[in-house]
Amino acid sequence: MARNSFSFTVFGFEPRPQGSKKYVGTRRTAAGNNIPLIIEASPGLPVWRKAVADAVAQAMIDSGDLSKFQGAVKVEAVFYLTRKPSVKRLYPTVPPDVDKLSRSLLDSLKGVWGDDSQVVRLEVSKKYATGEPGVAVTISNYP
């Protein structure tokens, strides 16, 4: 039976973006060719992705429904970012970008669907957290 809707939260971890890469050198292949070594530039990304994966796995267990989404999916996500004490602006109009935050979130949800290409609608926002940083996510069948 296909899942219809699902919500979960991850708080206590600063959301991390995914997408920027950093060149760290080259490696010589067995054939003698040099290939570039590139790593993810976002510090803390592995910790963030594990926190998301752990939270969604636990929420699925708690719901009693371990089935994956089938077909088209809609994802709604609100990222809560830490506001530095000196920041007075209402909205976090600074990095990280919502598209890179979305990428790290979607890539962390492999157990929820077969592939993130199933996401046909994505509604994402970012706000300053009034409490702990994190993300609130709702995933549902679309339409």
Rosetta constraint file for C-alpha pairs under 8 A:
AtomPair CA 1 CA 67 HARMONIC 7.09 0.50
AtomPair CA 2 CA 67 HARMONIC 6.31 0.50
AtomPair CA 2 CA 68 HARMONIC 6.71 0.50
AtomPair CA 2 CA 69 HARMONIC 5.96 0.50
AtomPair CA 2 CA 70 HARMONIC 6.17 0.50
AtomPair CA 3 CA 65 HARMONIC 7.58 0.50
AtomPair CA 3 CA 67 HARMONIC 6.12 0.50
AtomPair CA 3 CA 68 HARMONIC 6.43 0.50
AtomPair CA 3 CA 69 HARMONIC 5.47 0.50
AtomPair CA 3 CA 70 HARMONIC 7.59 0.50
AtomPair CA 3 CA 140 HARMONIC 7.98 0.50
AtomPair CA 3 CA 141 HARMONIC 7.70 0.50
AtomPair CA 4 CA 69 HARMONIC 7.48 0.50
AtomPair CA 4 CA 140 HARMONIC 5.62 0.50
AtomPair CA 4 CA 141 HARMONIC 5.50 0.50
AtomPair CA 5 CA 138 HARMONIC 7.21 0.50
AtomPair CA 5 CA 139 HARMONIC 5.64 0.50
AtomPair CA 5 CA 140 HARMONIC 4.11 0.50
AtomPair CA 5 CA 141 HARMONIC 6.50 0.50
AtomPair CA 6 CA 138 HARMONIC 5.65 0.50
AtomPair CA 6 CA 139 HARMONIC 5.19 0.50
AtomPair CA 6 CA 140 HARMONIC 6.27 0.50
AtomPair CA 7 CA 59 HARMONIC 8.00 0.50
AtomPair CA 7 CA 136 HARMONIC 7.56 0.50
AtomPair CA 7 CA 137 HARMONIC 5.51 0.50
AtomPair CA 7 CA 138 HARMONIC 4.22 0.50
AtomPair CA 7 CA 139 HARMONIC 6.24 0.50
AtomPair CA 8 CA 55 HARMONIC 7.18 0.50
AtomPair CA 8 CA 56 HARMONIC 6.35 0.50
AtomPair CA 8 CA 59 HARMONIC 6.34 0.50
AtomPair CA 8 CA 136 HARMONIC 6.11 0.50
AtomPair CA 8 CA 137 HARMONIC 5.47 0.50
AtomPair CA 8 CA 138 HARMONIC 6.66 0.50
AtomPair CA 9 CA 55 HARMONIC 7.07 0.50
AtomPair CA 9 CA 56 HARMONIC 7.97 0.50
AtomPair CA 9 CA 134 HARMONIC 7.42 0.50
AtomPair CA 9 CA 135 HARMONIC 5.68 0.50
AtomPair CA 9 CA 136 HARMONIC 4.40 0.50
AtomPair CA 9 CA 137 HARMONIC 6.10 0.50
AtomPair CA 10 CA 51 HARMONIC 7.05 0.50
AtomPair CA 10 CA 52 HARMONIC 6.24 0.50
AtomPair CA 10 CA 55 HARMONIC 6.26 0.50
AtomPair CA 10 CA 134 HARMONIC 5.25 0.50
AtomPair CA 10 CA 135 HARMONIC 5.32 0.50
AtomPair CA 10 CA 136 HARMONIC 6.58 0.50
AtomPair CA 11 CA 132 HARMONIC 5.86 0.50
AtomPair CA 11 CA 133 HARMONIC 5.63 0.50
AtomPair CA 11 CA 134 HARMONIC 4.22 0.50
AtomPair CA 11 CA 135 HARMONIC 6.47 0.50
AtomPair CA 12 CA 132 HARMONIC 5.33 0.50
AtomPair CA 12 CA 133 HARMONIC 5.66 0.50
AtomPair CA 12 CA 134 HARMONIC 6.12 0.50
AtomPair CA 13 CA 48 HARMONIC 6.59 0.50
AtomPair CA 13 CA 51 HARMONIC 7.59 0.50
AtomPair CA 13 CA 132 HARMONIC 7.60 0.50
AtomPair CA 13 CA 133 HARMONIC 5.81 0.50
AtomPair CA 13 CA 134 HARMONIC 5.47 0.50
AtomPair CA 14 CA 48 HARMONIC 7.34 0.50
AtomPair CA 14 CA 80 HARMONIC 7.97 0.50
AtomPair CA 14 CA 81 HARMONIC 6.47 0.50
AtomPair CA 14 CA 82 HARMONIC 7.16 0.50
AtomPair CA 14 CA 133 HARMONIC 5.22 0.50
AtomPair CA 14 CA 134 HARMONIC 5.68 0.50
AtomPair CA 15 CA 48 HARMONIC 6.44 0.50
AtomPair CA 15 CA 79 HARMONIC 6.97 0.50
AtomPair CA 15 CA 80 HARMONIC 7.56 0.50
AtomPair CA 15 CA 81 HARMONIC 6.88 0.50
AtomPair CA 15 CA 101 HARMONIC 6.96 0.50
AtomPair CA 15 CA 133 HARMONIC 7.10 0.50
AtomPair CA 15 CA 134 HARMONIC 5.69 0.50
AtomPair CA 15 CA 135 HARMONIC 7.19 0.50
AtomPair CA 16 CA 42 HARMONIC 6.85 0.50
AtomPair CA 16 CA 43 HARMONIC 7.81 0.50
AtomPair CA 16 CA 44 HARMONIC 6.74 0.50
AtomPair CA 16 CA 45 HARMONIC 5.49 0.50
AtomPair CA 16 CA 48 HARMONIC 6.24 0.50
AtomPair CA 16 CA 96 HARMONIC 7.55 0.50
AtomPair CA 16 CA 101 HARMONIC 6.17 0.50
AtomPair CA 16 CA 104 HARMONIC 7.04 0.50
AtomPair CA 17 CA 42 HARMONIC 6.45 0.50
AtomPair CA 17 CA 45 HARMONIC 7.06 0.50
AtomPair CA 17 CA 96 HARMONIC 6.11 0.50
AtomPair CA 17 CA 97 HARMONIC 7.37 0.50
AtomPair CA 17 CA 100 HARMONIC 4.69 0.50
AtomPair CA 17 CA 101 HARMONIC 4.27 0.50
AtomPair CA 17 CA 102 HARMONIC 7.55 0.50
AtomPair CA 17 CA 103 HARMONIC 7.19 0.50
AtomPair CA 17 CA 104 HARMONIC 5.76 0.50
AtomPair CA 18 CA 40 HARMONIC 7.28 0.50
AtomPair CA 18 CA 42 HARMONIC 6.53 0.50
AtomPair CA 18 CA 45 HARMONIC 7.15 0.50
AtomPair CA 18 CA 100 HARMONIC 5.03 0.50
AtomPair CA 18 CA 101 HARMONIC 6.33 0.50
AtomPair CA 18 CA 103 HARMONIC 5.88 0.50
AtomPair CA 18 CA 104 HARMONIC 4.92 0.50
AtomPair CA 19 CA 40 HARMONIC 7.14 0.50
AtomPair CA 19 CA 41 HARMONIC 7.93 0.50
AtomPair CA 19 CA 100 HARMONIC 5.89 0.50
AtomPair CA 19 CA 103 HARMONIC 7.29 0.50
AtomPair CA 19 CA 104 HARMONIC 7.96 0.50
AtomPair CA 20 CA 40 HARMONIC 6.24 0.50
AtomPair CA 20 CA 41 HARMONIC 5.54 0.50
AtomPair CA 20 CA 42 HARMONIC 7.00 0.50
AtomPair CA 21 CA 38 HARMONIC 6.25 0.50
AtomPair CA 21 CA 39 HARMONIC 5.60 0.50
AtomPair CA 21 CA 40 HARMONIC 4.68 0.50
AtomPair CA 21 CA 41 HARMONIC 4.95 0.50
AtomPair CA 22 CA 38 HARMONIC 5.44 0.50
AtomPair CA 22 CA 39 HARMONIC 5.35 0.50
AtomPair CA 22 CA 40 HARMONIC 6.14 0.50
AtomPair CA 22 CA 41 HARMONIC 5.23 0.50
AtomPair CA 23 CA 36 HARMONIC 7.08 0.50
AtomPair CA 23 CA 37 HARMONIC 6.02 0.50
AtomPair CA 23 CA 38 HARMONIC 4.59 0.50
AtomPair CA 23 CA 39 HARMONIC 6.65 0.50
AtomPair CA 24 CA 36 HARMONIC 7.71 0.50
AtomPair CA 24 CA 37 HARMONIC 5.59 0.50
AtomPair CA 24 CA 38 HARMONIC 5.86 0.50
AtomPair CA 24 CA 39 HARMONIC 7.16 0.50
AtomPair CA 25 CA 36 HARMONIC 5.96 0.50
AtomPair CA 25 CA 37 HARMONIC 5.29 0.50
AtomPair CA 25 CA 38 HARMONIC 7.54 0.50
AtomPair CA 26 CA 34 HARMONIC 6.01 0.50
AtomPair CA 26 CA 35 HARMONIC 5.37 0.50
AtomPair CA 26 CA 36 HARMONIC 4.34 0.50
AtomPair CA 26 CA 37 HARMONIC 5.15 0.50
AtomPair CA 27 CA 34 HARMONIC 5.44 0.50
AtomPair CA 27 CA 35 HARMONIC 5.34 0.50
AtomPair CA 27 CA 36 HARMONIC 6.36 0.50
AtomPair CA 27 CA 37 HARMONIC 6.58 0.50
AtomPair CA 28 CA 32 HARMONIC 5.66 0.50
AtomPair CA 28 CA 33 HARMONIC 5.38 0.50
AtomPair CA 28 CA 34 HARMONIC 4.41 0.50
AtomPair CA 28 CA 35 HARMONIC 6.30 0.50
AtomPair CA 29 CA 33 HARMONIC 5.23 0.50
AtomPair CA 29 CA 34 HARMONIC 6.25 0.50
AtomPair CA 29 CA 35 HARMONIC 7.20 0.50
AtomPair CA 44 CA 48 HARMONIC 6.27 0.50
AtomPair CA 45 CA 49 HARMONIC 6.05 0.50
AtomPair CA 45 CA 104 HARMONIC 7.78 0.50
AtomPair CA 46 CA 50 HARMONIC 6.11 0.50
AtomPair CA 47 CA 51 HARMONIC 6.17 0.50
AtomPair CA 48 CA 52 HARMONIC 6.30 0.50
AtomPair CA 49 CA 53 HARMONIC 6.10 0.50
AtomPair CA 49 CA 104 HARMONIC 6.77 0.50
AtomPair CA 49 CA 105 HARMONIC 7.07 0.50
AtomPair CA 49 CA 107 HARMONIC 7.96 0.50
AtomPair CA 49 CA 108 HARMONIC 5.33 0.50
AtomPair CA 50 CA 54 HARMONIC 5.91 0.50
AtomPair CA 50 CA 108 HARMONIC 7.36 0.50
AtomPair CA 51 CA 55 HARMONIC 6.05 0.50
AtomPair CA 52 CA 56 HARMONIC 6.16 0.50
AtomPair CA 52 CA 105 HARMONIC 7.23 0.50
AtomPair CA 52 CA 108 HARMONIC 6.28 0.50
AtomPair CA 52 CA 109 HARMONIC 7.53 0.50
AtomPair CA 53 CA 57 HARMONIC 6.09 0.50
AtomPair CA 53 CA 108 HARMONIC 5.55 0.50
AtomPair CA 53 CA 109 HARMONIC 6.14 0.50
AtomPair CA 53 CA 111 HARMONIC 7.99 0.50
AtomPair CA 54 CA 58 HARMONIC 6.14 0.50
AtomPair CA 55 CA 59 HARMONIC 6.08 0.50
AtomPair CA 56 CA 60 HARMONIC 6.10 0.50
AtomPair CA 56 CA 109 HARMONIC 7.44 0.50
AtomPair CA 56 CA 112 HARMONIC 7.96 0.50
AtomPair CA 57 CA 61 HARMONIC 6.29 0.50
AtomPair CA 57 CA 111 HARMONIC 7.48 0.50
AtomPair CA 58 CA 62 HARMONIC 6.06 0.50
AtomPair CA 59 CA 63 HARMONIC 6.11 0.50
AtomPair CA 60 CA 64 HARMONIC 6.41 0.50
AtomPair CA 60 CA 65 HARMONIC 5.89 0.50
AtomPair CA 60 CA 66 HARMONIC 5.65 0.50
AtomPair CA 61 CA 65 HARMONIC 6.60 0.50
AtomPair CA 61 CA 66 HARMONIC 6.48 0.50
AtomPair CA 67 CA 112 HARMONIC 7.68 0.50
AtomPair CA 68 CA 111 HARMONIC 6.98 0.50
AtomPair CA 68 CA 112 HARMONIC 4.98 0.50
AtomPair CA 68 CA 113 HARMONIC 4.83 0.50
AtomPair CA 68 CA 114 HARMONIC 7.09 0.50
AtomPair CA 69 CA 73 HARMONIC 7.31 0.50
AtomPair CA 69 CA 112 HARMONIC 6.19 0.50
AtomPair CA 69 CA 113 HARMONIC 4.87 0.50
AtomPair CA 69 CA 114 HARMONIC 7.47 0.50
AtomPair CA 69 CA 141 HARMONIC 7.20 0.50
AtomPair CA 70 CA 113 HARMONIC 6.80 0.50
AtomPair CA 70 CA 114 HARMONIC 7.63 0.50
AtomPair CA 70 CA 118 HARMONIC 7.99 0.50
AtomPair CA 70 CA 141 HARMONIC 7.82 0.50
AtomPair CA 71 CA 118 HARMONIC 6.15 0.50
AtomPair CA 71 CA 141 HARMONIC 7.44 0.50
AtomPair CA 72 CA 118 HARMONIC 5.05 0.50
AtomPair CA 72 CA 119 HARMONIC 6.03 0.50
AtomPair CA 72 CA 120 HARMONIC 5.99 0.50
AtomPair CA 72 CA 141 HARMONIC 6.06 0.50
AtomPair CA 72 CA 142 HARMONIC 5.27 0.50
AtomPair CA 72 CA 143 HARMONIC 7.64 0.50
AtomPair CA 73 CA 118 HARMONIC 5.67 0.50
AtomPair CA 73 CA 119 HARMONIC 4.64 0.50
AtomPair CA 73 CA 120 HARMONIC 5.84 0.50
AtomPair CA 73 CA 121 HARMONIC 6.79 0.50
AtomPair CA 73 CA 139 HARMONIC 6.90 0.50
AtomPair CA 73 CA 140 HARMONIC 5.71 0.50
AtomPair CA 73 CA 141 HARMONIC 4.61 0.50
AtomPair CA 73 CA 142 HARMONIC 4.90 0.50
AtomPair CA 73 CA 143 HARMONIC 7.82 0.50
AtomPair CA 74 CA 119 HARMONIC 5.74 0.50
AtomPair CA 74 CA 120 HARMONIC 6.10 0.50
AtomPair CA 74 CA 121 HARMONIC 4.66 0.50
AtomPair CA 74 CA 122 HARMONIC 5.89 0.50
AtomPair CA 74 CA 123 HARMONIC 7.97 0.50
AtomPair CA 74 CA 139 HARMONIC 5.72 0.50
AtomPair CA 74 CA 140 HARMONIC 5.28 0.50
AtomPair CA 74 CA 141 HARMONIC 6.06 0.50
AtomPair CA 74 CA 142 HARMONIC 5.51 0.50
AtomPair CA 74 CA 143 HARMONIC 7.77 0.50
AtomPair CA 75 CA 119 HARMONIC 6.90 0.50
AtomPair CA 75 CA 121 HARMONIC 6.34 0.50
AtomPair CA 75 CA 122 HARMONIC 4.95 0.50
AtomPair CA 75 CA 123 HARMONIC 6.27 0.50
AtomPair CA 75 CA 137 HARMONIC 7.11 0.50
AtomPair CA 75 CA 138 HARMONIC 5.88 0.50
AtomPair CA 75 CA 139 HARMONIC 4.59 0.50
AtomPair CA 75 CA 140 HARMONIC 6.63 0.50
AtomPair CA 76 CA 122 HARMONIC 5.99 0.50
AtomPair CA 76 CA 123 HARMONIC 4.69 0.50
AtomPair CA 76 CA 124 HARMONIC 5.89 0.50
AtomPair CA 76 CA 137 HARMONIC 5.64 0.50
AtomPair CA 76 CA 138 HARMONIC 5.15 0.50
AtomPair CA 76 CA 139 HARMONIC 6.41 0.50
AtomPair CA 77 CA 122 HARMONIC 8.00 0.50
AtomPair CA 77 CA 123 HARMONIC 6.31 0.50
AtomPair CA 77 CA 124 HARMONIC 4.88 0.50
AtomPair CA 77 CA 125 HARMONIC 6.54 0.50
AtomPair CA 77 CA 135 HARMONIC 6.67 0.50
AtomPair CA 77 CA 136 HARMONIC 5.64 0.50
AtomPair CA 77 CA 137 HARMONIC 4.47 0.50
AtomPair CA 77 CA 138 HARMONIC 6.55 0.50
AtomPair CA 78 CA 124 HARMONIC 5.83 0.50
AtomPair CA 78 CA 125 HARMONIC 4.95 0.50
AtomPair CA 78 CA 126 HARMONIC 5.57 0.50
AtomPair CA 78 CA 127 HARMONIC 7.29 0.50
AtomPair CA 78 CA 135 HARMONIC 5.54 0.50
AtomPair CA 78 CA 136 HARMONIC 5.31 0.50
AtomPair CA 78 CA 137 HARMONIC 6.66 0.50
AtomPair CA 79 CA 124 HARMONIC 7.71 0.50
AtomPair CA 79 CA 125 HARMONIC 6.24 0.50
AtomPair CA 79 CA 126 HARMONIC 4.54 0.50
AtomPair CA 79 CA 127 HARMONIC 6.22 0.50
AtomPair CA 79 CA 133 HARMONIC 7.68 0.50
AtomPair CA 79 CA 134 HARMONIC 5.89 0.50
AtomPair CA 79 CA 135 HARMONIC 4.37 0.50
AtomPair CA 79 CA 136 HARMONIC 6.66 0.50
AtomPair CA 80 CA 126 HARMONIC 5.89 0.50
AtomPair CA 80 CA 127 HARMONIC 5.06 0.50
AtomPair CA 80 CA 128 HARMONIC 5.34 0.50
AtomPair CA 80 CA 129 HARMONIC 4.66 0.50
AtomPair CA 80 CA 132 HARMONIC 7.67 0.50
AtomPair CA 80 CA 133 HARMONIC 4.89 0.50
AtomPair CA 80 CA 134 HARMONIC 5.08 0.50
AtomPair CA 80 CA 135 HARMONIC 5.78 0.50
AtomPair CA 81 CA 92 HARMONIC 7.77 0.50
AtomPair CA 81 CA 126 HARMONIC 7.08 0.50
AtomPair CA 81 CA 127 HARMONIC 6.12 0.50
AtomPair CA 81 CA 128 HARMONIC 4.80 0.50
AtomPair CA 81 CA 129 HARMONIC 5.28 0.50
AtomPair CA 81 CA 133 HARMONIC 5.05 0.50
AtomPair CA 81 CA 134 HARMONIC 6.77 0.50
AtomPair CA 82 CA 128 HARMONIC 5.86 0.50
AtomPair CA 82 CA 129 HARMONIC 5.63 0.50
AtomPair CA 82 CA 132 HARMONIC 7.43 0.50
AtomPair CA 82 CA 133 HARMONIC 5.66 0.50
AtomPair CA 83 CA 87 HARMONIC 6.46 0.50
AtomPair CA 83 CA 128 HARMONIC 5.65 0.50
AtomPair CA 83 CA 129 HARMONIC 6.85 0.50
AtomPair CA 90 CA 128 HARMONIC 7.88 0.50
AtomPair CA 91 CA 126 HARMONIC 7.92 0.50
AtomPair CA 91 CA 127 HARMONIC 6.09 0.50
AtomPair CA 91 CA 128 HARMONIC 6.73 0.50
AtomPair CA 92 CA 126 HARMONIC 6.91 0.50
AtomPair CA 92 CA 127 HARMONIC 6.10 0.50
AtomPair CA 92 CA 128 HARMONIC 6.34 0.50
AtomPair CA 96 CA 100 HARMONIC 6.94 0.50
AtomPair CA 96 CA 101 HARMONIC 6.81 0.50
AtomPair CA 97 CA 101 HARMONIC 6.34 0.50
AtomPair CA 98 CA 102 HARMONIC 5.94 0.50
AtomPair CA 98 CA 124 HARMONIC 6.74 0.50
AtomPair CA 98 CA 125 HARMONIC 6.77 0.50
AtomPair CA 98 CA 126 HARMONIC 6.91 0.50
AtomPair CA 99 CA 103 HARMONIC 6.23 0.50
AtomPair CA 100 CA 104 HARMONIC 6.45 0.50
AtomPair CA 101 CA 105 HARMONIC 6.32 0.50
AtomPair CA 102 CA 106 HARMONIC 6.02 0.50
AtomPair CA 102 CA 124 HARMONIC 7.31 0.50
AtomPair CA 103 CA 107 HARMONIC 6.03 0.50
AtomPair CA 104 CA 108 HARMONIC 6.26 0.50
AtomPair CA 105 CA 109 HARMONIC 6.72 0.50
AtomPair CA 106 CA 110 HARMONIC 7.66 0.50
AtomPair CA 106 CA 116 HARMONIC 6.34 0.50
AtomPair CA 107 CA 116 HARMONIC 7.14 0.50
AtomPair CA 109 CA 113 HARMONIC 7.38 0.50
AtomPair CA 109 CA 116 HARMONIC 7.88 0.50
AtomPair CA 110 CA 114 HARMONIC 6.81 0.50
AtomPair CA 110 CA 115 HARMONIC 6.66 0.50
AtomPair CA 110 CA 116 HARMONIC 7.39 0.50
AtomPair CA 113 CA 118 HARMONIC 7.51 0.50
AtomPair CA 114 CA 118 HARMONIC 7.69 0.50
AtomPair CA 120 CA 142 HARMONIC 7.65 0.50
AtomPair CA 121 CA 142 HARMONIC 7.77 0.50
AtomPair CA 129 CA 133 HARMONIC 5.57 0.50
